[in-house]
């Protein structure tokens, strides 16, 4: 880092060395499903269903556990700071013909071994989509008791696996429930499905398990589910507030286009111990584009940092783009998220807070705008060097060589 950049921040009481240490301690959970277009390892898996889809056919998609882990290794080597791996239940690694309601911790031992070898944590998600037991786009809210029972068993099994991850790796594991349930057209009954969902969730969360952070994730709509979503934001927020032992996960692609997740963070922090995020980039709808360093990701980062919530807001990435190099997509999204956090950490938040409290709004506006010209990129490259990963404009050739040597040879 240049002496000029260090001194420029020091004038405002910002120690760039301390900022880099703080940034290195903020974990980012990297999504496995970007590597293989959300296909997973189940027998016969090959396409998505349940209100979501992946578009594009860029060559080199990972086809099996070895290739997925190989791609993750390459991505992790190019992303600085503390990392975690975010898994779906459909990524179990076993030769057994076992359905989702019968999965056990032993089916994920290979992932624990991978995590230990790479010094990363694991997070987990039940997979309530792309399965024959998703009947009429319904799972936990289905009027069919057999369908509900199957998915309740799946949810319970996944929480036990998350607890296993915690015991093996230390710390806590996030176990996040998202379901696609909803209707394409205006329903005749909205309350019935929601009462069934509440009852199903109560059964899933009944068992007290050590090391698990439970969360529920809302969504406005999905493909084929445009008119009604059972698990809406209002439903899950009410459910989590009622239970106290479940928190709400915010995916910044799962709201109306004019809603900002950054504004919701400070509204939930006073009431929940943890606030998980799925960070993505919606384009007109929940299209899960690779995270850019745009205004919303910057505002999300500011809300995390200025409230001292780096260890309470659990940051996970959630996008899947099959139209570009998948490893590069992981690296771009993760590094952009970390760049947003760095910019937030470099802000003199106490100075600006005092301007607001003193009603010096002209000074605050002028200061906020002038601050955008600060040379944070110099600090970022210094941070990457410190973390022993390539600086900007040098990591992409590493991925291009990997594509030439590895990805291009995959069938």
C-alpha positions in Angstrom: 0.0 0.0 0.0 1.3 3.5 -0.8 2.2 5.8 2.0 -0.1 8.4 0.6 -3.1 6.1 0.9 -2.2 5.1 4.5 -1.7 8.8 5.5 -5.0 9.9 3.8 -7.0 7.5 5.9 -5.0 8.1 9.0 -6.0 11.8 8.9 -9.5 10.6 9.7 -8.5 8.2 12.4 -8.6 5.1 10.1 -5.8 2.6 10.7 -5.6 0.6 7.4 -3.6 -2.2 9.0 -6.4 -2.8 11.6 -9.0 -2.6 8.8 -7.3 -5.3 6.9 -7.2 -7.6 9.9 -10.8 -6.9 10.6 -11.8 -7.7 7.0 -9.8 -11.0 7.1 -11.9 -12.1 10.0 -15.3 -11.7 8.2 -16.3 -15.1 6.8 -17.9 -15.4 3.3 -19.9 -18.6 2.6 -19.1 -19.7 -1.0 -22.0 -21.6 -2.7 -21.2 -25.0 -4.1 -24.0 -24.9 -6.6 -22.3 -22.3 -8.9 -19.9 -24.9 -10.0 -22.4 -27.3 -11.5 -25.5 -25.2 -12.2 -27.4 -26.5 -9.1 -27.6 -30.1 -10.3 -26.1 -31.9 -7.3 -25.0 -35.5 -7.1 -28.2 -37.5 -6.8 -28.8 -40.4 -9.1 -30.7 -39.2 -12.2 -30.2 -35.5 -11.4 -30.0 -33.4 -14.5 -32.5 -30.5 -14.4 -33.9 -27.9 -12.0 -37.5 -27.6 -11.0 -39.4 -25.8 -8.3 -39.5 -22.2 -9.4 -35.9 -21.8 -10.2 -33.7 -22.3 -13.3 -30.1 -21.8 -14.6 -29.5 -20.3 -18.0 -26.4 -20.7 -20.2 -24.2 -23.6 -21.4 -20.7 -22.4 -20.9 -18.3 -25.4 -21.2 -16.6 -27.0 -18.2 -19.5 -27.6 -15.8 -18.4 -29.8 -12.9 -20.1 -33.3 -13.2 -19.1 -35.1 -10.0 -17.8 -34.5 -6.5 -14.2 -34.6 -7.6 -14.7 -31.9 -10.2 -16.8 -29.7 -7.9 -14.2 -29.8 -5.2 -11.4 -29.2 -7.8 -13.2 -26.0 -8.9 -13.8 -24.9 -5.3 -10.2 -25.3 -4.5 -9.2 -23.1 -7.4 -11.8 -20.4 -6.4 -10.7 -20.5 -2.8 -7.1 -20.0 -3.8 -8.1 -16.7 -5.4 -10.4 -15.3 -2.7 -8.7 -13.6 0.3 -9.9 -13.8 3.9 -12.0 -16.3 5.9 -14.2 -18.6 3.9 -16.9 -21.1 4.4 -18.6 -23.6 2.0 -22.4 -23.5 1.5 -23.9 -26.9 0.7 -27.3 -28.2 -0.4 -28.5 -31.6 0.7 -28.5 -32.7 -2.9 -24.6 -32.7 -2.8 -24.3 -35.7 -0.6 -21.4 -38.0 -1.5 -22.4 -41.7 -1.2 -22.8 -44.9 -3.2 -25.9 -45.7 -1.3 -29.3 -45.4 -3.0 -30.7 -43.2 -0.2 -33.6 -40.7 -0.6 -33.5 -37.2 0.9 -35.6 -38.1 3.9 -33.1 -40.8 4.9 -29.8 -38.8 4.6 -27.4 -39.0 7.5 -24.1 -37.2 8.6 -22.0 -40.1 7.2 -23.2 -39.2 3.7 -21.4 -35.8 4.0 -18.1 -37.0 5.6 -16.2 -36.2 2.4 -17.3 -32.6 2.8 -16.1 -32.5 6.4 -12.8 -33.8 5.2 -12.6 -31.2 2.5 -13.4 -28.4 4.9 -10.8 -29.6 7.4 -8.2 -29.8 4.6 -8.9 -26.2 3.5 -9.6 -24.7 6.9 -13.1 -23.6 6.0 -16.5 -23.9 7.8 -19.6 -25.5 6.3 -23.2 -24.2 6.1 -26.2 -26.3 5.0 -29.5 -26.1 3.1 -32.2 -28.7 2.8 -33.1 -29.2 -0.8 -36.8 -28.7 -1.3 -36.8 -28.7 -5.1 -35.9 -30.9 -8.1 -37.5 -34.0 -6.6 -40.5 -36.2 -7.5 -42.0 -35.5 -4.0 -42.5 -31.8 -4.9 -46.1 -32.3 -5.9 -47.9 -29.4 -7.6 -45.1 -27.1 -6.6 -45.8 -27.9 -2.9 -43.7 -29.4 -0.2 -44.2 -28.5 3.5 -47.5 -26.8 2.8 -49.0 -29.6 0.7 -52.5 -30.8 1.5 -51.2 -34.3 1.0 -50.0 -35.6 4.4 -47.5 -38.0 2.8 -45.8 -35.2 0.9 -45.5 -33.1 4.0 -44.2 -36.0 6.1 -41.5 -36.8 3.6 -40.2 -33.2 3.6 -40.5 -32.9 7.4 -38.3 -35.9 7.7 -35.9 -34.3 5.2 -35.8 -31.1 7.2 -35.1 -32.9 10.4 -32.3 -35.0 8.8 -30.7 -31.8 7.5 -30.6 -30.1 10.9 -28.8 -33.2 12.3 -26.3 -33.0 9.5 -25.7 -29.3 10.3 -25.1 -30.2 13.9 -22.6 -32.8 12.8 -20.8 -30.2 10.8 -20.6 -28.0 13.9 -19.3 -30.7 16.1 -16.6 -31.8 13.6 -15.4 -28.3 12.6 -16.1 -26.1 15.6 -18.2 -23.0 15.7 -21.8 -22.9 14.5 -23.4 -24.0 11.2 -26.3 -22.2 9.5 -29.1 -24.5 8.4 -31.4 -22.5 6.1 -34.9 -23.6 5.0 -36.2 -22.3 1.7 -39.2 -23.9 0.0 -40.7 -23.2 -3.5 -44.3 -23.6 -2.4 -46.9 -21.4 -4.1 -49.4 -21.1 -6.9 -49.3 -19.9 -10.5 -52.7 -18.2 -10.3 -54.7 -16.5 -7.5 -55.5 -19.2 -4.9 -58.9 -19.8 -3.3 -57.3 -20.4 0.1 -54.2 -18.6 1.4 -54.5 -19.4 5.1 -54.7 -23.2 4.8 -51.3 -23.6 3.1 -49.7 -21.3 5.7 -51.2 -23.1 8.6 -49.8 -26.4 7.2 -46.4 -24.8 6.7 -46.4 -23.5 10.3 -47.2 -27.0 11.6 -44.5 -28.6 9.4 -41.8 -26.1 10.5 -42.8 -26.7 14.2 -42.0 -30.3 13.7 -38.8 -29.7 11.9 -37.5 -27.4 14.6 -38.8 -29.4 17.5 -35.5 -31.2 18.2 -32.9 -29.1 20.1 -29.5 -29.6 18.3 -26.2 -28.1 19.4 -24.2 -25.8 17.1 -27.1 -25.1 14.7 -28.3 -21.7 13.7 -31.8 -22.2 12.1 -33.2 -19.8 9.6 -36.1 -19.5 7.2 -35.9 -17.7 3.8 -38.7 -15.9 2.0 -39.3 -15.2 -1.6 -41.8 -13.0 -3.6 -42.4 -15.5 -6.4 -40.9 -18.2 -8.6 -41.2 -19.5 -12.1 -44.7 -21.1 -12.2 -45.4 -19.6 -8.8 -46.1 -16.0 -9.8 -49.3 -15.2 -7.9 -48.8 -16.6 -4.4 -45.8 -17.7 -2.3 -46.7 -19.5 0.9 -43.4 -18.6 2.6 -43.6 -14.8 2.2 -41.4 -12.4 4.1 -44.4 -11.5 6.4 -45.0 -15.1 7.2 -41.4 -16.0 8.0 -40.7 -12.8 9.9 -43.8 -13.5 12.1 -42.8 -17.1 12.5 -39.3 -16.4 13.6 -40.3 -13.6 15.9 -42.8 -16.0 17.5 -40.4 -18.9 18.0 -37.3 -16.9 19.1 -35.0 -19.8 18.2 -35.2 -19.3 14.4 -33.9 -16.3 12.5 -34.9 -14.8 9.2 -32.5 -15.1 6.2 -32.7 -12.2 3.7 -31.9 -12.9 0.1 -31.5 -9.5 -1.7 -33.1 -11.1 -4.8 -36.2 -12.3 -3.1 -38.1 -9.0 -2.7 -40.0 -6.6 -4.9 -37.7 -4.7 -7.2 -37.9 -1.5 -5.2 -37.3 -3.1 -1.8 -33.7 -2.8 -0.5 -32.3 -5.5 1.8 -29.8 -3.0 3.1 -32.6 -1.0 4.7 -34.0 -4.1 6.4 -30.7 -5.0 8.2 -31.0 -2.4 11.0 -34.7 -3.2 11.4 -33.9 -6.8 12.3 -30.7 -6.6 14.2 -32.4 -5.3 17.4 -34.5 -8.5 17.6 -32.3 -11.4 16.4 -29.0 -12.7 17.5 -28.1 -13.6 13.9 -29.1 -12.2 10.6 -28.1 -14.5 7.7 -27.9 -13.1 4.1 -27.9 -14.6 0.7 -26.0 -12.0 -1.4 -26.9 -12.0 -5.1 -27.7 -9.5 -7.9 -31.3 -9.5 -9.2 -31.9 -8.1 -12.6 -35.6 -7.2 -12.8 -36.4 -10.3 -10.9 -34.6 -13.0 -8.8 -32.3 -13.9 -11.6 -29.2 -14.6 -9.4 -26.6 -12.8 -11.4 -23.0 -12.6 -10.2 -22.5 -9.9 -7.5 -21.2 -6.6 -8.9 -19.7 -3.9 -6.8 -23.0 -1.9 -7.1 -24.8 0.5 -4.8 -26.9 -2.1 -3.0 -24.0 -4.4 -2.1 -22.1 -1.3 -0.8 -25.1 -0.3 1.3 -25.5 -3.8 2.7 -21.8 -3.8 3.7 -22.2 -0.4 5.3 -25.1 -1.6 7.4 -23.1 -4.6 8.6 -20.0 -2.7 9.4 -21.3 0.6 10.9 -23.5 -1.5 13.3 -20.6 -3.7 14.4 -22.4 -6.8 13.2 -19.7 -8.5 11.2 -20.0 -11.7 13.3 -23.8 -11.5 13.6 -24.7 -11.0 9.9 -23.8 -14.3 8.3 -22.9 -13.6 4.7 -23.5 -16.3 2.1 -23.3 -15.9 -1.7 -26.3 -17.3 -3.8 -26.1 -17.0 -7.5 -25.6 -19.4 -10.4 -24.6 -18.3 -13.8 -24.0 -20.9 -16.5 -23.2 -18.4 -19.2 -19.7 -17.6 -18.1 -16.7 -19.4 -16.6 -18.1 -20.7 -13.3 -14.9 -20.5 -11.3 -14.5 -16.9 -12.4 -18.1 -16.2 -11.3 -17.3 -17.4 -7.8 -14.2 -15.3 -7.6 -15.8 -12.1 -9.0 -18.8 -12.3 -6.6 -16.8 -13.1 -3.5 -14.1 -10.5 -4.1 -16.8 -7.8 -4.9 -18.5 -8.6 -1.6 -15.2 -8.3 0.2 -14.5 -5.0 -1.6 -17.8 -3.6 -0.4 -16.9 -4.7 3.1 -13.5 -3.0 2.8 -15.0 0.2 1.7 -17.4 0.2 4.6 -14.6 -0.6 7.1 -12.6 2.3 5.7 -15.3 4.8 6.4 -15.1 7.2 9.5 -18.5 6.0 10.7 -18.4 7.8 14.1 -17.6 11.1 12.4 -20.6 10.7 10.1 -22.9 9.5 12.9 -22.0 12.6 14.9 -22.8 14.8 11.9 -26.3 13.2 11.7 -26.9 13.4 15.4 -25.9 17.1 15.4 -28.3 17.7 12.4 -25.4 18.9 10.3 -26.9 17.4 7.2 -25.2 19.7 4.6 -21.8 18.6 6.0 -22.9 15.0 6.1 -24.0 15.0 2.4 -20.8 16.8 1.3 -18.6 14.5 3.3 -20.3 11.3 2.0 -19.9 12.4 -1.6 -16.3 13.5 -1.2 -15.4 10.3 0.5 -16.3 8.3 -2.6 -13.0 9.6 -4.2 -10.8 8.0 -1.5 -8.2 5.6 -2.9 -9.5 2.3 -1.4 -8.3 0.3 -4.3 -4.7 0.7 -3.1 -5.7 -0.8 0.3 -7.5 -3.6 -1.5 -4.5 -4.7 -3.4 -2.3 -4.5 -0.3 -4.9 -6.7 1.5 -4.8 -9.3 -1.3 -1.0 -9.3 -1.2 -1.1 -9.8 2.6 -3.5 -12.7 2.1 -1.3 -14.2 -0.6 -3.9 -14.1 -3.4 -3.5 -12.3 -6.7 -4.3 -8.6 -6.8 -6.8 -7.2 -9.3 -6.1 -7.6 -13.0 -3.8 -10.6 -12.2 -6.2 -13.4 -11.0 -8.1 -13.8 -14.3 -5.2 -15.3 -16.2 -4.9 -17.9 -13.5 -8.6 -18.9 -14.1 -8.0 -18.8 -17.9 -5.1 -21.2 -17.6 -7.3 -23.4 -15.4 -9.9 -23.4 -18.1 -7.4 -24.3 -20.8 -5.8 -27.1 -18.7 -8.8 -28.5 -16.9 -12.3 -27.2 -17.8 -11.9 -27.4 -21.6 -11.1 -31.2 -21.3 -14.3 -32.0 -19.4 -16.9 -33.9 -21.5 
